[in-house]
Amino acid sequence: MKKENITGALLLATFLCLLCGTAAAEESPDWTYTTQGILRGVSISADGSAVVAGGDDAKVTLRDASGSVVWQRSAQATVNSVSIAPDGTAVGAASSDNRVYLYNRSGNLRWSTVLPGRAYAVAVADGGEYVAAGCSDDRVYLFDEEGNTLWSYQTKGDVFGVSVTPNGTLIAAGSQDDTVYLFERDGSLLWSQVARADVLGVSISPDETFVAAGSADTRVILFDANGTLLWSVPMTGSVTAVSASERGEKIAAGSLDQNIYILDRTGSAILSKVIGSAVRGVALTPDGTTFAIATSGGEVSRYTTAPEPTPTPTTTVTTPTPTARMTGSLAISSVPAGAAVHIDNLYVGRTPVTVPNIEAGNHTVLLELRDHDTWSGTFSVEAGVTATVNATLVPSTTPATTTPTRAAALPLTALAGVGIAVVLLMMRRQ
């Protein structure tokens, strides 16, 4: 453990040194709009002309290149993730109402389907021909253009992030089981790689050469197409979302440390910008010139950057940590330990856990543990103070429900076989 801690410290120090050589903290957004409640997902079309966002207001909002609202549609609960097809022809949404929605470019509902649990993630291929989704039932799903389930794959934890290539050839997923998965279109698992913590976001580069991931232990991770780990770079807060451009030339990452980062293919920092609010969603165009972000402050913004940023050695960027006067921390524990912790519906780890850089104010804490009742409460966070949350989880009196499988049909099959055997025996005796 000492060796790992030293290695991690060295990596973090190296990354912060790299930040000192970045010049890109001056970008101003093309536009910014503020909505009601926390935004949890954002997506941008390949040409940057359309940006879609969704969040706690249970709405899916599509904006054009100028930021004007094109259309807005309502779900029945928090929208946890949104995705616009690269060609801009379809928009997907994943909601806590257990539904995945698919709309056309005009905002008309093409289909919606009910999952066995909360829908946490969605990704849409060109034309809406394929739609990937991640669910709290520990499964990755792939649907066709009419909403039919093509396949599902069970992981060992909630699936928080999914990604699909424009033609639907590859599907990536990130799970609470600390694992990144890559599948072929037919559902065959190409590879899986274990990260060091829950994987909160994944992104396949449009040319299918790289897979990026963001983890709860503050890391941005990059794999090649074969699943080989290329690098793992620590930030200063949980990485909630990632987005990769063509050939992995740029990797955008959003973090709970209230920063947006853009790294190059080697893991070096090209840009770091303090947003002032936890970044819950980030989306990068394939050419890397435009990106969009969504924040816990309810802000959705679009930025345009130079295609090839030129470093300015004389510019010094300070370590991007939030102002202590604006944030505090929550130290959360439970009996028994090991419960999944959600703050304002965002998964942040398992108990015991201390979550830093939480905006001052009231926040909802929800704990979930298998075979125990869900526990929740509202707690006030003060700037510069660590508040303590101690929860006692009550064993559930309701038997856990299971998803029906083909195995459920076995008793009927066996009974039918016995019946046939009895009939044959009686015929022989006649």
Secondary structure, 3 states (H helix, E strand, C coil): CHHHHHHHHHHHHHHHHHHCCCCECCCCCCEEEECCCCEEEEEECCCCCEEEEEECCCEEEEEECCCCEEEEEECCCCEEEEEECCCCCEEEEEECCCEEEEEECCCCEEEEEECCCCEEEEEECHHHCEEEEEECCCEEEEEECCCCEEEEEECCCCEEEEEECCCCCEEEEEECCCEEEEEECCCCEEEEEECCCCEEEEEECCCCCEEEEEECCCEEEEEECCCCEEEEEECCCCEEEEEECHHHCEEEEEECCCEEEEEECCCCEEEEEECCCCEEEEEECCCCCEEEEEECCCEEEEEECCCCCCCCCCCCCCCCCCCCCCEEEEEEEEECCCCEEEECCEEEEECCEEEEEEECEEEEEEEECCCECCEEEEEEECCCCEEEEEEECCECCCCCCCCCCHHHHHHHHHHHHHHHHHHHHHHHHC
